[in-house]
Amino acid sequence: MQTKHNVHATWLLCAAFSLLFTLPLSAQKTAAKPENQPEYPGGMPALIDYMVQNIKYPEAAKKEQATGMVLVRFTVEKDGHISGIKTITEGSQNPREDFVRESVRVIKGMPNWTPAKTDGKIVSAEVTLPIKFALDGKKP
């Protein structure tokens, strides 16, 4: 039987370097870069802890030894709450539906983030978070 730690080991290794941010919504037309990106409360270590504690590897995917990655894009609003959660399919990469459902469930359960700032003003900003599903020894 695999432990929660083993199931998420690959995710942990990849997560520290794979959090991607896009421009704040207010800056998309001007291409200005925000002074401060949105941040999960407690930073990257706390985000990793949250993901490890909350992601449940889908049973069917475990049985099939399935791996994959889901890109989830959402908006961190001015008050820090998350809205507009959607998954992104790039190229021919079509993630399993159970991976998509689990990724969205975990994002929906997140606490409020610290919002982005541009020119000293709090702004809404989009975040793209890759969530990798891999069992030990398997690459997504």
A tleap script that builds the chain and sets N, CA, C and O, in Angstrom:
source leaprc.protein.ff14SB
mol = sequence {
  NMET GLN THR LYS HIE ASN VAL HIE ALA THR
  TRP LEU LEU CYS ALA ALA PHE SER LEU LEU
  PHE THR LEU PRO LEU SER ALA GLN LYS THR
  ALA ALA LYS PRO GLU ASN GLN PRO GLU TYR
  PRO GLY GLY MET PRO ALA LEU ILE ASP TYR
  MET VAL GLN ASN ILE LYS TYR PRO GLU ALA
  ALA LYS LYS GLU GLN ALA THR GLY MET VAL
  LEU VAL ARG PHE THR VAL GLU LYS ASP GLY
  HIE ILE SER GLY ILE LYS THR ILE THR GLU
  GLY SER GLN ASN PRO ARG GLU ASP PHE VAL
  ARG GLU SER VAL ARG VAL ILE LYS GLY MET
  PRO ASN TRP THR PRO ALA LYS THR ASP GLY
  LYS ILE VAL SER ALA GLU VAL THR LEU PRO
  ILE LYS PHE ALA LEU ASP GLY LYS LYS CPRO
}
set mol.1.N position { 0.840 -1.193 0.000 }
set mol.1.CA position { 0.000 0.000 0.000 }
set mol.1.C position { 0.878 1.246 0.000 }
set mol.1.O position { 1.836 1.332 0.769 }
set mol.2.N position { 0.565 2.187 -0.836 }
set mol.2.CA position { 1.353 3.399 -0.914 }
set mol.2.C position { 0.825 4.417 0.093 }
set mol.2.O position { -0.381 4.535 0.310 }
set mol.3.N position { 1.751 5.144 0.696 }
set mol.3.CA position { 1.345 6.168 1.643 }
set mol.3.C position { 1.014 7.441 0.893 }
set mol.3.O position { 1.364 7.601 -0.276 }
set mol.4.N position { 0.333 8.345 1.582 }
set mol.4.CA position { 0.011 9.637 0.986 }
set mol.4.C position { 1.295 10.332 0.549 }
set mol.4.O position { 1.334 10.970 -0.503 }
set mol.5.N position { 2.360 10.206 1.369 }
set mol.5.CA position { 3.647 10.830 1.034 }
set mol.5.C position { 4.198 10.272 -0.272 }
set mol.5.O position { 4.654 11.036 -1.122 }
set mol.6.N position { 4.166 8.954 -0.446 }
set mol.6.CA position { 4.700 8.350 -1.659 }
set mol.6.C position { 3.895 8.733 -2.883 }
set mol.6.O position { 4.468 8.991 -3.942 }
set mol.7.N position { 2.595 8.775 -2.763 }
set mol.7.CA position { 1.742 9.113 -3.894 }
set mol.7.C position { 2.047 10.515 -4.390 }
set mol.7.O position { 2.000 10.774 -5.593 }
set mol.8.N position { 2.356 11.412 -3.484 }
set mol.8.CA position { 2.561 12.806 -3.853 }
set mol.8.C position { 4.026 13.202 -3.982 }
set mol.8.O position { 4.317 14.379 -4.195 }
set mol.9.N position { 4.952 12.267 -3.862 }
set mol.9.CA position { 6.374 12.598 -3.891 }
set mol.9.C position { 6.762 13.333 -5.161 }
set mol.9.O position { 7.468 14.339 -5.094 }
set mol.10.N position { 6.326 12.863 -6.300 }
set mol.10.CA position { 6.672 13.522 -7.549 }
set mol.10.C position { 6.033 14.899 -7.615 }
set mol.10.O position { 6.665 15.849 -8.076 }
set mol.11.N position { 4.786 15.025 -7.161 }
set mol.11.CA position { 4.136 16.326 -7.172 }
set mol.11.C position { 4.939 17.319 -6.356 }
set mol.11.O position { 5.127 18.461 -6.774 }
set mol.12.N position { 5.414 16.893 -5.196 }
set mol.12.CA position { 6.184 17.785 -4.334 }
set mol.12.C position { 7.443 18.282 -5.015 }
set mol.12.O position { 7.769 19.465 -4.929 }
set mol.13.N position { 8.157 17.390 -5.694 }
set mol.13.CA position { 9.394 17.772 -6.352 }
set mol.13.C position { 9.144 18.774 -7.470 }
set mol.13.O position { 9.953 19.675 -7.692 }
set mol.14.N position { 8.049 18.624 -8.159 }
set mol.14.CA position { 7.748 19.498 -9.290 }
set mol.14.C position { 7.086 20.800 -8.861 }
set mol.14.O position { 7.261 21.829 -9.513 }
set mol.15.N position { 6.343 20.764 -7.792 }
set mol.15.CA position { 5.525 21.920 -7.402 }
set mol.15.C position { 6.357 23.140 -7.057 }
set mol.15.O position { 5.966 24.262 -7.376 }
set mol.16.N position { 7.480 22.946 -6.421 }
set mol.16.CA position { 8.271 24.081 -5.976 }
set mol.16.C position { 8.734 24.955 -7.134 }
set mol.16.O position { 8.994 26.143 -6.943 }
set mol.17.N position { 8.840 24.396 -8.310 }
set mol.17.CA position { 9.341 25.152 -9.450 }
set mol.17.C position { 8.315 25.349 -10.557 }
set mol.17.O position { 8.639 25.907 -11.605 }
set mol.18.N position { 7.104 24.907 -10.344 }
set mol.18.CA position { 6.176 24.932 -11.467 }
set mol.18.C position { 4.944 25.804 -11.264 }
set mol.18.O position { 3.998 25.705 -12.046 }
set mol.19.N position { 4.923 26.653 -10.245 }
set mol.19.CA position { 3.798 27.556 -10.072 }
set mol.19.C position { 3.977 28.711 -11.050 }
set mol.19.O position { 4.970 29.437 -10.987 }
set mol.20.N position { 3.017 28.878 -11.952 }
set mol.20.CA position { 3.116 29.877 -12.998 }
set mol.20.C position { 2.100 30.982 -12.757 }
set mol.20.O position { 0.944 30.714 -12.429 }
set mol.21.N position { 2.535 32.217 -12.920 }
set mol.21.CA position { 1.625 33.347 -12.779 }
set mol.21.C position { 1.489 34.052 -14.113 }
set mol.21.O position { 2.449 34.144 -14.878 }
set mol.22.N position { 0.297 34.548 -14.388 }
set mol.22.CA position { 0.088 35.395 -15.552 }
set mol.22.C position { -0.056 36.821 -15.056 }
set mol.22.O position { -0.060 37.067 -13.849 }
set mol.23.N position { -0.173 37.742 -15.964 }
set mol.23.CA position { -0.295 39.143 -15.582 }
set mol.23.C position { -1.592 39.413 -14.850 }
set mol.23.O position { -2.590 38.727 -15.077 }
set mol.24.N position { -1.589 40.417 -13.964 }
set mol.24.CA position { -2.834 40.792 -13.311 }
set mol.24.C position { -3.869 41.189 -14.361 }
set mol.24.O position { -3.517 41.693 -15.427 }
set mol.25.N position { -5.129 40.964 -14.059 }
set mol.25.CA position { -6.191 41.280 -15.013 }
set mol.25.C position { -6.162 42.752 -15.400 }
set mol.25.O position { -6.402 43.090 -16.559 }
set mol.26.N position { -5.875 43.623 -14.454 }
set mol.26.CA position { -5.850 45.053 -14.759 }
set mol.26.C position { -4.642 45.430 -15.596 }
set mol.26.O position { -4.629 46.493 -16.218 }
set mol.27.N position { -3.626 44.578 -15.622 }
set mol.27.CA position { -2.397 44.902 -16.346 }
set mol.27.C position { -2.317 44.216 -17.700 }
set mol.27.O position { -1.373 44.462 -18.450 }
set mol.28.N position { -3.268 43.372 -18.032 }
set mol.28.CA position { -3.171 42.624 -19.274 }
set mol.28.C position { -3.144 43.528 -20.497 }
set mol.28.O position { -2.481 43.199 -21.481 }
set mol.29.N position { -3.833 44.639 -20.466 }
set mol.29.CA position { -3.845 45.535 -21.616 }
set mol.29.C position { -2.563 46.351 -21.706 }
set mol.29.O position { -2.129 46.697 -22.805 }
set mol.30.N position { -1.950 46.664 -20.566 }
set mol.30.CA position { -0.750 47.496 -20.576 }
set mol.30.C position { 0.527 46.676 -20.484 }
set mol.30.O position { 1.620 47.208 -20.682 }
set mol.31.N position { 0.403 45.393 -20.187 }
set mol.31.CA position { 1.541 44.489 -20.041 }
set mol.31.C position { 2.468 44.898 -18.901 }
set mol.31.O position { 3.642 44.528 -18.899 }
set mol.32.N position { 1.961 45.649 -17.940 }
set mol.32.CA position { 2.761 46.011 -16.771 }
set mol.32.C position { 2.889 44.802 -15.861 }
set mol.32.O position { 1.929 44.055 -15.668 }
set mol.33.N position { 4.065 44.613 -15.309 }
set mol.33.CA position { 4.278 43.491 -14.411 }
set mol.33.C position { 3.962 43.935 -12.983 }
set mol.33.O position { 4.377 45.011 -12.554 }
set mol.34.N position { 3.226 43.099 -12.256 }
set mol.34.CA position { 2.892 43.506 -10.885 }
set mol.34.C position { 4.131 43.522 -9.995 }
set mol.34.O position { 5.083 42.769 -10.196 }
set mol.35.N position { 4.081 44.402 -9.013 }
set mol.35.CA position { 5.169 44.454 -8.041 }
set mol.35.C position { 5.198 43.182 -7.209 }
set mol.35.O position { 6.264 42.632 -6.931 }
set mol.36.N position { 4.039 42.729 -6.821 }
set mol.36.CA position { 3.901 41.522 -6.012 }
set mol.36.C position { 2.868 40.612 -6.634 }
set mol.36.O position { 1.754 41.045 -6.928 }
set mol.37.N position { 3.228 39.347 -6.840 }
set mol.37.CA position { 2.317 38.347 -7.365 }
set mol.37.C position { 1.368 37.891 -6.256 }
set mol.37.O position { 1.668 38.073 -5.076 }
set mol.38.N position { 0.240 37.307 -6.618 }
set mol.38.CA position { -0.617 36.720 -5.581 }
set mol.38.C position { 0.169 35.630 -4.861 }
set mol.38.O position { 1.028 34.975 -5.452 }
set mol.39.N position { -0.135 35.447 -3.586 }
set mol.39.CA position { 0.604 34.436 -2.822 }
set mol.39.C position { -0.341 33.645 -1.929 }
set mol.39.O position { -1.217 34.197 -1.262 }
set mol.40.N position { -0.133 32.340 -1.939 }
set mol.40.CA position { -0.867 31.466 -1.036 }
set mol.40.C position { -0.441 31.816 0.390 }
set mol.40.O position { 0.738 32.086 0.618 }
set mol.41.N position { -1.372 31.820 1.365 }
set mol.41.CA position { -0.978 32.170 2.738 }
set mol.41.C position { 0.115 31.238 3.258 }
set mol.41.O position { -0.075 30.023 3.321 }
set mol.42.N position { 1.238 31.803 3.622 }
set mol.42.CA position { 2.368 31.005 4.094 }
set mol.42.C position { 3.361 30.681 2.988 }
set mol.42.O position { 4.391 30.057 3.241 }
set mol.43.N position { 3.056 31.103 1.758 }
set mol.43.CA position { 3.985 30.919 0.649 }
set mol.43.C position { 3.982 29.512 0.070 }
set mol.43.O position { 3.081 28.713 0.324 }
set mol.44.N position { 5.015 29.235 -0.714 }
set mol.44.CA position { 5.114 27.955 -1.415 }
set mol.44.C position { 5.138 26.759 -0.462 }
set mol.44.O position { 4.471 25.765 -0.748 }
set mol.45.N position { 5.871 26.802 0.654 }
set mol.45.CA position { 5.848 25.632 1.553 }
set mol.45.C position { 4.437 25.305 2.044 }
set mol.45.O position { 4.063 24.136 2.136 }
set mol.46.N position { 3.663 26.333 2.356 }
set mol.46.CA position { 2.290 26.106 2.827 }
set mol.46.C position { 1.403 25.595 1.691 }
set mol.46.O position { 0.519 24.770 1.924 }
set mol.47.N position { 1.628 26.075 0.462 }
set mol.47.CA position { 0.862 25.582 -0.681 }
set mol.47.C position { 1.144 24.102 -0.904 }
set mol.47.O position { 0.226 23.317 -1.145 }
set mol.48.N position { 2.396 23.730 -0.825 }
set mol.48.CA position { 2.762 22.315 -0.990 }
set mol.48.C position { 2.103 21.477 0.102 }
set mol.48.O position { 1.538 20.421 -0.181 }
set mol.49.N position { 2.172 21.942 1.341 }
set mol.49.CA position { 1.515 21.216 2.439 }
set mol.49.C position { 0.021 21.063 2.181 }
set mol.49.O position { -0.545 19.986 2.374 }
set mol.50.N position { -0.612 22.149 1.743 }
set mol.50.CA position { -2.049 22.100 1.454 }
set mol.50.C position { -2.353 21.042 0.395 }
set mol.50.O position { -3.275 20.240 0.546 }
set mol.51.N position { -1.563 21.054 -0.675 }
set mol.51.CA position { -1.810 20.104 -1.760 }
set mol.51.C position { -1.612 18.666 -1.291 }
set mol.51.O position { -2.418 17.792 -1.610 }
set mol.52.N position { -0.553 18.419 -0.540 }
set mol.52.CA position { -0.279 17.062 -0.040 }
set mol.52.C position { -1.407 16.589 0.875 }
set mol.52.O position { -1.828 15.435 0.804 }
set mol.53.N position { -1.888 17.479 1.726 }
set mol.53.CA position { -2.940 17.108 2.668 }
set mol.53.C position { -4.303 16.911 2.001 }
set mol.53.O position { -5.143 16.169 2.512 }
set mol.54.N position { -4.525 17.577 0.857 }
set mol.54.CA position { -5.866 17.597 0.294 }
set mol.54.C position { -6.071 16.820 -0.997 }
set mol.54.O position { -7.190 16.389 -1.275 }
set mol.55.N position { -5.034 16.628 -1.787 }
set mol.55.CA position { -5.220 15.873 -3.033 }
set mol.55.C position { -5.407 14.402 -2.703 }
set mol.55.O position { -4.632 13.803 -1.957 }
set mol.56.N position { -6.455 13.842 -3.279 }
set mol.56.CA position { -6.716 12.409 -3.153 }
set mol.56.C position { -6.540 11.803 -4.542 }
set mol.56.O position { -7.292 12.117 -5.465 }
set mol.57.N position { -5.548 10.938 -4.681 }
set mol.57.CA position { -5.298 10.314 -5.979 }
set mol.57.C position { -6.511 9.458 -6.319 }
set mol.57.O position { -6.873 8.579 -5.536 }
set mol.58.N position { -7.142 9.687 -7.455 }
set mol.58.CA position { -8.346 8.911 -7.804 }
set mol.58.C position { -8.061 7.405 -7.824 }
set mol.58.O position { -7.051 6.957 -8.367 }
set mol.59.N position { -8.966 6.643 -7.226 }
set mol.59.CA position { -8.776 5.188 -7.108 }
set mol.59.C position { -8.591 4.506 -8.464 }
set mol.59.O position { -7.710 3.661 -8.621 }
set mol.60.N position { -9.420 4.874 -9.439 }
set mol.60.CA position { -9.299 4.251 -10.765 }
set mol.60.C position { -7.930 4.549 -11.368 }
set mol.60.O position { -7.333 3.683 -12.007 }
set mol.61.N position { -7.438 5.751 -11.172 }
set mol.61.CA position { -6.121 6.127 -11.706 }
set mol.61.C position { -5.016 5.337 -11.010 }
set mol.61.O position { -4.042 4.934 -11.646 }
set mol.62.N position { -5.170 5.115 -9.699 }
set mol.62.CA position { -4.190 4.300 -8.963 }
set mol.62.C position { -4.149 2.888 -9.526 }
set mol.62.O position { -3.078 2.350 -9.803 }
set mol.63.N position { -5.320 2.297 -9.692 }
set mol.63.CA position { -5.394 0.920 -10.196 }
set mol.63.C position { -4.771 0.799 -11.579 }
set mol.63.O position { -4.137 -0.208 -11.893 }
set mol.64.N position { -4.950 1.810 -12.396 }
set mol.64.CA position { -4.408 1.801 -13.759 }
set mol.64.C position { -2.973 2.320 -13.826 }
set mol.64.O position { -2.370 2.353 -14.898 }
set mol.65.N position { -2.425 2.728 -12.669 }
set mol.65.CA position { -1.086 3.327 -12.622 }
set mol.65.C position { -1.006 4.551 -13.535 }
set mol.65.O position { 0.038 4.826 -14.128 }
set mol.66.N position { -2.106 5.273 -13.641 }
set mol.66.CA position { -2.192 6.430 -14.526 }
set mol.66.C position { -1.479 7.634 -13.919 }
set mol.66.O position { -1.474 7.826 -12.703 }
set mol.67.N position { -0.885 8.429 -14.781 }
set mol.67.CA position { -0.240 9.668 -14.383 }
set mol.67.C position { -0.750 10.776 -15.289 }
set mol.67.O position { -1.359 10.509 -16.325 }
set mol.68.N position { -0.505 12.000 -14.904 }
set mol.68.CA position { -0.901 13.110 -15.756 }
set mol.68.C position { -0.737 14.435 -15.066 }
set mol.68.O position { -0.331 14.509 -13.906 }
set mol.69.N position { -1.061 15.487 -15.797 }
set mol.69.CA position { -0.962 16.829 -15.251 }
set mol.69.C position { -2.196 17.614 -15.680 }
set mol.69.O position { -2.680 17.484 -16.805 }
set mol.70.N position { -2.686 18.422 -14.763 }
set mol.70.CA position { -3.818 19.297 -15.039 }
set mol.70.C position { -3.349 20.723 -14.784 }
set mol.70.O position { -2.822 21.030 -13.714 }
set mol.71.N position { -3.543 21.588 -15.769 }
set mol.71.CA position { -3.257 23.009 -15.578 }
set mol.71.C position { -4.558 23.673 -15.165 }
set mol.71.O position { -5.556 23.614 -15.883 }
set mol.72.N position { -4.534 24.304 -14.001 }
set mol.72.CA position { -5.728 24.974 -13.491 }
set mol.72.C position { -5.434 26.467 -13.443 }
set mol.72.O position { -4.444 26.901 -12.855 }
set mol.73.N position { -6.305 27.237 -14.067 }
set mol.73.CA position { -6.167 28.696 -14.043 }
set mol.73.C position { -7.322 29.260 -13.231 }
set mol.73.O position { -8.471 28.842 -13.371 }
set mol.74.N position { -6.985 30.223 -12.377 }
set mol.74.CA position { -8.013 30.870 -11.567 }
set mol.74.C position { -7.597 32.303 -11.304 }
set mol.74.O position { -6.445 32.682 -11.517 }
set mol.75.N position { -8.544 33.087 -10.841 }
set mol.75.CA position { -8.280 34.482 -10.532 }
set mol.75.C position { -8.242 34.665 -9.024 }
set mol.75.O position { -9.131 34.204 -8.308 }
set mol.76.N position { -7.201 35.345 -8.550 }
set mol.76.CA position { -7.149 35.777 -7.154 }
set mol.76.C position { -7.677 37.206 -7.166 }
set mol.76.O position { -7.032 38.117 -7.684 }
set mol.77.N position { -8.852 37.383 -6.592 }
set mol.77.CA position { -9.521 38.684 -6.592 }
set mol.77.C position { -8.858 39.639 -5.601 }
set mol.77.O position { -8.002 39.236 -4.815 }
set mol.78.N position { -9.261 40.899 -5.648 }
set mol.78.CA position { -8.675 41.932 -4.790 }
set mol.78.C position { -8.794 41.598 -3.306 }
set mol.78.O position { -7.940 41.984 -2.507 }
set mol.79.N position { -9.861 40.876 -2.939 }
set mol.79.CA position { -10.030 40.510 -1.530 }
set mol.79.C position { -9.370 39.162 -1.210 }
set mol.79.O position { -9.472 38.677 -0.084 }
set mol.80.N position { -8.694 38.556 -2.194 }
set mol.80.CA position { -7.968 37.306 -1.972 }
set mol.80.C position { -8.741 36.039 -2.289 }
set mol.80.O position { -8.149 34.960 -2.342 }
set mol.81.N position { -10.051 36.139 -2.503 }
set mol.81.CA position { -10.799 34.912 -2.797 }
set mol.81.C position { -10.521 34.455 -4.229 }
set mol.81.O position { -10.110 35.240 -5.084 }
set mol.82.N position { -10.754 33.185 -4.459 }
set mol.82.CA position { -10.495 32.573 -5.757 }
set mol.82.C position { -11.791 32.527 -6.553 }
set mol.82.O position { -12.845 32.170 -6.026 }
set mol.83.N position { -11.703 32.892 -7.828 }
set mol.83.CA position { -12.868 32.821 -8.713 }
set mol.83.C position { -12.409 32.348 -10.094 }
set mol.83.O position { -11.212 32.254 -10.363 }
set mol.84.N position { -13.360 32.058 -10.947 }
set mol.84.CA position { -13.066 31.744 -12.337 }
set mol.84.C position { -12.166 30.534 -12.546 }
set mol.84.O position { -11.285 30.555 -13.405 }
set mol.85.N position { -12.381 29.496 -11.775 }
set mol.85.CA position { -11.544 28.296 -11.888 }
set mol.85.C position { -11.845 27.579 -13.199 }
set mol.85.O position { -12.998 27.271 -13.500 }
set mol.86.N position { -10.801 27.318 -13.969 }
set mol.86.CA position { -10.962 26.561 -15.205 }
set mol.86.C position { -9.695 25.761 -15.470 }
set mol.86.O position { -8.609 26.112 -15.009 }
set mol.87.N position { -9.856 24.696 -16.211 }
set mol.87.CA position { -8.695 23.897 -16.584 }
set mol.87.C position { -8.297 24.259 -18.006 }
set mol.87.O position { -9.119 24.689 -18.815 }
set mol.88.N position { -7.028 24.075 -18.281 }
set mol.88.CA position { -6.469 24.427 -19.580 }
set mol.88.C position { -5.952 23.154 -20.229 }
set mol.88.O position { -5.222 22.380 -19.610 }
set mol.89.N position { -6.333 22.949 -21.463 }
set mol.89.CA position { -5.796 21.825 -22.225 }
set mol.89.C position { -4.869 22.410 -23.277 }
set mol.89.O position { -5.298 23.181 -24.135 }
set mol.90.N position { -3.602 22.042 -23.209 }
set mol.90.CA position { -2.628 22.552 -24.170 }
set mol.90.C position { -2.216 21.450 -25.127 }
set mol.90.O position { -1.886 20.340 -24.710 }
set mol.91.N position { -2.236 21.764 -26.408 }
set mol.91.CA position { -1.835 20.801 -27.415 }
set mol.91.C position { -2.695 19.557 -27.359 }
set mol.91.O position { -3.920 19.643 -27.273 }
set mol.92.N position { -2.063 18.415 -27.409 }
set mol.92.CA position { -2.795 17.144 -27.396 }
set mol.92.C position { -2.936 16.585 -25.986 }
set mol.92.O position { -3.435 15.475 -25.800 }
set mol.93.N position { -2.501 17.346 -25.007 }
set mol.93.CA position { -2.556 16.885 -23.627 }
set mol.93.C position { -3.995 16.965 -23.110 }
set mol.93.O position { -4.503 18.053 -22.841 }
set mol.94.N position { -4.630 15.836 -22.976 }
set mol.94.CA position { -5.987 15.777 -22.453 }
set mol.94.C position { -5.960 15.012 -21.141 }
set mol.94.O position { -5.891 13.783 -21.140 }
set mol.95.N position { -6.012 15.729 -20.021 }
set mol.95.CA position { -5.945 15.036 -18.732 }
set mol.95.C position { -7.188 14.192 -18.469 }
set mol.95.O position { -8.269 14.456 -18.995 }
set mol.96.N position { -7.002 13.183 -17.651 }
set mol.96.CA position { -8.115 12.324 -17.241 }
set mol.96.C position { -9.170 13.173 -16.543 }
set mol.96.O position { -8.843 14.130 -15.842 }
set mol.97.N position { -10.417 12.823 -16.736 }
set mol.97.CA position { -11.513 13.564 -16.113 }
set mol.97.C position { -11.440 13.479 -14.584 }
set mol.97.O position { -11.765 14.449 -13.899 }
set mol.98.N position { -11.017 12.330 -14.044 }
set mol.98.CA position { -10.926 12.233 -12.583 }
set mol.98.C position { -9.804 13.112 -12.036 }
set mol.98.O position { -9.917 13.617 -10.919 }
set mol.99.N position { -8.715 13.310 -12.800 }
set mol.99.CA position { -7.659 14.238 -12.383 }
set mol.99.C position { -8.177 15.678 -12.423 }
set mol.99.O position { -7.875 16.475 -11.536 }
set mol.100.N position { -8.946 16.001 -13.442 }
set mol.100.CA position { -9.509 17.348 -13.566 }
set mol.100.C position { -10.450 17.628 -12.392 }
set mol.100.O position { -10.347 18.672 -11.748 }
set mol.101.N position { -11.364 16.698 -12.114 }
set mol.101.CA position { -12.315 16.894 -11.004 }
set mol.101.C position { -11.584 17.085 -9.676 }
set mol.101.O position { -11.945 17.958 -8.887 }
set mol.102.N position { -10.562 16.273 -9.433 }
set mol.102.CA position { -9.825 16.370 -8.169 }
set mol.102.C position { -9.062 17.687 -8.080 }
set mol.102.O position { -9.016 18.305 -7.017 }
set mol.103.N position { -8.474 18.111 -9.171 }
set mol.103.CA position { -7.734 19.381 -9.182 }
set mol.103.C position { -8.653 20.556 -8.876 }
set mol.103.O position { -8.318 21.415 -8.060 }
set mol.104.N position { -9.800 20.594 -9.525 }
set mol.104.CA position { -10.754 21.689 -9.300 }
set mol.104.C position { -11.281 21.643 -7.873 }
set mol.104.O position { -11.431 22.689 -7.240 }
set mol.105.N position { -11.563 20.463 -7.360 }
set mol.105.CA position { -12.053 20.330 -5.978 }
set mol.105.C position { -11.051 20.922 -4.985 }
set mol.105.O position { -11.433 21.641 -4.062 }
set mol.106.N position { -9.782 20.616 -5.180 }
set mol.106.CA position { -8.753 21.092 -4.252 }
set mol.106.C position { -8.582 22.608 -4.355 }
set mol.106.O position { -8.423 23.282 -3.337 }
set mol.107.N position { -8.613 23.148 -5.570 }
set mol.107.CA position { -8.486 24.601 -5.741 }
set mol.107.C position { -9.681 25.307 -5.098 }
set mol.107.O position { -9.509 26.333 -4.438 }
set mol.108.N position { -10.886 24.771 -5.282 }
set mol.108.CA position { -12.090 25.381 -4.692 }
set mol.108.C position { -12.008 25.443 -3.170 }
set mol.108.O position { -12.587 26.338 -2.554 }
set mol.109.N position { -11.303 24.508 -2.566 }
set mol.109.CA position { -11.203 24.462 -1.115 }
set mol.109.C position { -10.102 25.325 -0.522 }
set mol.109.O position { -9.949 25.372 0.699 }
set mol.110.N position { -9.336 26.003 -1.357 }
set mol.110.CA position { -8.221 26.819 -0.850 }
set mol.110.C position { -8.712 28.019 -0.053 }
set mol.110.O position { -9.778 28.570 -0.328 }
set mol.111.N position { -7.919 28.414 0.940 }
set mol.111.CA position { -8.239 29.659 1.645 }
set mol.111.C position { -7.913 30.859 0.757 }
set mol.111.O position { -7.316 30.710 -0.310 }
set mol.112.N position { -8.306 32.031 1.200 }
set mol.112.CA position { -7.983 33.249 0.456 }
set mol.112.C position { -6.473 33.443 0.352 }
set mol.112.O position { -5.724 33.134 1.279 }
set mol.113.N position { -6.048 33.958 -0.792 }
set mol.113.CA position { -4.642 34.268 -1.048 }
set mol.113.C position { -4.382 35.739 -0.724 }
set mol.113.O position { -5.317 36.521 -0.550 }
set mol.114.N position { -3.110 36.103 -0.647 }
set mol.114.CA position { -2.727 37.511 -0.596 }
set mol.114.C position { -2.768 37.996 -2.037 }
set mol.114.O position { -2.088 37.426 -2.891 }
set mol.115.N position { -3.548 39.037 -2.333 }
set mol.115.CA position { -3.684 39.467 -3.727 }
set mol.115.C position { -2.417 40.137 -4.270 }
set mol.115.O position { -1.515 40.501 -3.515 }
set mol.116.N position { -2.374 40.288 -5.593 }
set mol.116.CA position { -1.258 40.949 -6.278 }
set mol.116.C position { -1.345 42.456 -6.075 }
set mol.116.O position { -2.392 42.997 -5.721 }
set mol.117.N position { -0.204 43.123 -6.312 }
set mol.117.CA position { -0.170 44.585 -6.268 }
set mol.117.C position { 0.542 45.096 -7.514 }
set mol.117.O position { 1.548 44.544 -7.958 }
set mol.118.N position { -0.019 46.172 -8.061 }
set mol.118.CA position { 0.595 46.885 -9.169 }
set mol.118.C position { 0.563 48.363 -8.827 }
set mol.118.O position { -0.487 48.908 -8.485 }
set mol.119.N position { 1.710 49.004 -8.919 }
set mol.119.CA position { 1.823 50.426 -8.562 }
set mol.119.C position { 1.265 50.713 -7.178 }
set mol.119.O position { 0.641 51.750 -6.950 }
set mol.120.N position { 1.497 49.782 -6.254 }
set mol.120.CA position { 1.058 49.943 -4.881 }
set mol.120.C position { -0.420 49.688 -4.647 }
set mol.120.O position { -0.893 49.793 -3.516 }
set mol.121.N position { -1.157 49.355 -5.701 }
set mol.121.CA position { -2.594 49.104 -5.581 }
set mol.121.C position { -2.863 47.609 -5.682 }
set mol.121.O position { -2.240 46.897 -6.469 }
set mol.122.N position { -3.804 47.156 -4.870 }
set mol.122.CA position { -4.209 45.751 -4.917 }
set mol.122.C position { -5.014 45.526 -6.191 }
set mol.122.O position { -5.934 46.278 -6.511 }
set mol.123.N position { -4.639 44.469 -6.910 }
set mol.123.CA position { -5.302 44.138 -8.174 }
set mol.123.C position { -5.664 42.663 -8.207 }
set mol.123.O position { -5.052 41.847 -7.518 }
set mol.124.N position { -6.661 42.327 -9.011 }
set mol.124.CA position { -6.986 40.929 -9.283 }
set mol.124.C position { -5.939 40.390 -10.253 }
set mol.124.O position { -5.450 41.127 -11.109 }
set mol.125.N position { -5.595 39.122 -10.126 }
set mol.125.CA position { -4.601 38.528 -11.022 }
set mol.125.C position { -4.913 37.057 -11.245 }
set mol.125.O position { -5.456 36.377 -10.374 }
set mol.126.N position { -4.560 36.588 -12.423 }
set mol.126.CA position { -4.742 35.170 -12.735 }
set mol.126.C position { -3.513 34.385 -12.308 }
set mol.126.O position { -2.383 34.869 -12.375 }
set mol.127.N position { -3.765 33.168 -11.870 }
set mol.127.CA position { -2.712 32.240 -11.488 }
set mol.127.C position { -2.948 30.960 -12.278 }
set mol.127.O position { -4.085 30.508 -12.410 }
set mol.128.N position { -1.882 30.378 -12.801 }
set mol.128.CA position { -1.975 29.068 -13.437 }
set mol.128.C position { -1.148 28.110 -12.605 }
set mol.128.O position { 0.050 28.307 -12.403 }
set mol.129.N position { -1.803 27.081 -12.133 }
set mol.129.CA position { -1.153 26.116 -11.249 }
set mol.129.C position { -1.163 24.738 -11.905 }
set mol.129.O position { -2.230 24.162 -12.115 }
set mol.130.N position { 0.020 24.204 -12.231 }
set mol.130.CA position { 0.062 22.839 -12.751 }
set mol.130.C position { -0.010 21.850 -11.598 }
set mol.130.O position { 0.755 21.949 -10.638 }
set mol.131.N position { -0.924 20.901 -11.693 }
set mol.131.CA position { -1.055 19.878 -10.667 }
set mol.131.C position { -0.693 18.546 -11.320 }
set mol.131.O position { -1.384 18.066 -12.219 }
set mol.132.N position { 0.396 17.971 -10.848 }
set mol.132.CA position { 0.890 16.725 -11.432 }
set mol.132.C position { 0.447 15.541 -10.593 }
set mol.132.O position { 0.548 15.551 -9.366 }
set mol.133.N position { -0.039 14.535 -11.272 }
set mol.133.CA position { -0.447 13.281 -10.631 }
set mol.133.C position { 0.531 12.210 -11.071 }
set mol.133.O position { 0.596 11.859 -12.249 }
set mol.134.N position { 1.296 11.689 -10.113 }
set mol.134.CA position { 2.263 10.652 -10.443 }
set mol.134.C position { 2.467 9.770 -9.220 }
set mol.134.O position { 2.574 10.267 -8.099 }
set mol.135.N position { 2.519 8.486 -9.435 }
set mol.135.CA position { 2.845 7.538 -8.383 }
set mol.135.C position { 4.355 7.360 -8.389 }
set mol.135.O position { 5.000 7.647 -9.397 }
set mol.136.N position { 4.929 6.894 -7.294 }
set mol.136.CA position { 6.376 6.719 -7.242 }
set mol.136.C position { 6.881 5.915 -8.437 }
set mol.136.O position { 6.323 4.875 -8.788 }
set mol.137.N position { 7.933 6.414 -9.045 }
set mol.137.CA position { 8.546 5.725 -10.159 }
set mol.137.C position { 7.886 5.972 -11.487 }
set mol.137.O position { 8.353 5.471 -12.511 }
set mol.138.N position { 6.813 6.731 -11.499 }
set mol.138.CA position { 6.103 7.034 -12.756 }
set mol.138.C position { 6.238 8.523 -13.066 }
set mol.138.O position { 6.178 9.356 -12.161 }
set mol.139.N position { 6.416 8.853 -14.323 }
set mol.139.CA position { 6.471 10.257 -14.729 }
set mol.139.C position { 5.175 10.617 -15.412 }
set mol.139.O position { 4.668 9.862 -16.242 }
set mol.140.N position { 4.622 11.805 -15.052 }
set mol.140.CA position { 3.370 12.223 -15.702 }
set mol.140.C position { 3.626 12.641 -17.140 }
set mol.140.O position { 2.693 13.024 -17.847 }
savepdb mol mol.pdb
quit
